[in-house]
Amino acid sequence: MIKYLIVSFGAGLGGAFRYWLSNLVYKYTFFTFPIGTLTVNFLGSFFLGFVIFYLDEKELISANVKLFLTIGFCGGFTTFSTFSLETLNLFRDAQYILGLTNIILSVLLCLLGIYFAYIITRF
């Protein structure tokens, strides 16, 4: 039961942080492109990579902290469900180029985020 509470608490914090950060990004940008979601997905992927490839591999965190940060916080923070809805909306609005751009950038940047964390933690 404690593991569910750990995940729930992390997911709540991750979701709240996602809401705050994506709103902050949208406040200072003027794009029809979903840049807030893209920013959150990239940073979430980078953070997840850092937790796994550095903190966990070097055994700097306990199993419960790993659960809190990965499944909890990152699960609540990253937004691929929102990504899917926003991409569908772009296609529904006949903004096909933006929709395809969102798919390509989201996948590539999230892969780069986790890869950069992997590389950085190897020093």
N, C-alpha and C positions, 0 to 999 in steps of 0.2 A: 504494500500500500504506500509506503514511503516513496518509492520510485515514481509512482504516479503523481504524488504531490510535488516532487522535485521537477518533473517534466512540466506539470501544469504551471508552476510558479515561473519557470524559465520561459515557457511559451507566452505567458501573460506579459512578462517584461519585454520579450522580443517583439510581440505584437504592438505593444505601446511604443517602443522605440521605432519600429517600422513606421507607424502612423506619424510620429513626430518628424522623423527624418524625411520621409517622402513629401510631407507637407512643406517642410523647410525648403527642399529642392524646388518644388513647384512655385513657392513664393518668390524665388529669385530667378526663375527661368520663364520664358514665354513661348514654349513650344507646344504644338499639338501632340508631339511625340511623348510617350509615357516615360520621361527621363527619371522621374522619381522612383518608379518601380525598377527600372534598369539599374539605378544607383544602389538601391537596397539589395537587389539580387547579386550585384558584383561584390559589394562590401560583405554581404552575408557569406558568399562563397569563399572570399578571402579569409574571413574570420574562422569559418569552419575548417579550412585548410590549415590555418595556424594552430588551432586547437588540436587537430588530429596529428599533424606532422611535427609539431614542436612540443606542445605541452604533454600530449598523451605519449608520444614515442619516447620522450625523455623522462617519462613517469613523474611529471611535476604536478599532476592532478590526480585526485582519487576517482574511482569509478562513478561516484555520485556527482562530482563536479563535472566530469565528462558528460554524463547524462544530462545534467542541467544546461550545459553550454551547447551541446550538439543537438540532441533531440528537442530539448526545451527551447532555449533561447533562439538558436538558429532556425529551428522549425517554425517558431512564431514570427521570426524576423523576416525570413525570405518569403517571397511572394509569387511563386510560380502559378498559383491559382489566379491571382490578380493579373499576372502577365498573360495568362491564357484568355481571360475575359477581355482585357484591353486589346489584345491582338485580334480577337474575334470582332470586337467593335470597330477596329480600323478596317477590317475586311468588309463588314456590313456597311460601313460608310463609304465604300469604294475607294479607300485609301490603301490600295494594294502594295504600293512601294513602301509606305510606312509600316504596314503590317509585316512584310517580308524583312524589312530592315530591323524591326523589333525582334523578330525570331532570331535572325543571324547574330545581331549584336548581343542579345541576351545570352545565347548559348556560348558564343565565343568569349565574351567578357567574363562570364562565370567560370568557364574552363580556365581562362587566363588567371583569374583571381585565385583559384585553388592551386594552380601551377606556380604562381608567384610565391604563394605562401610555402609551398613545397621547396622551392629554390632558396628562398630567404632563410628558411629554418635549417638548411644544410650547412650554414657557415659556422 
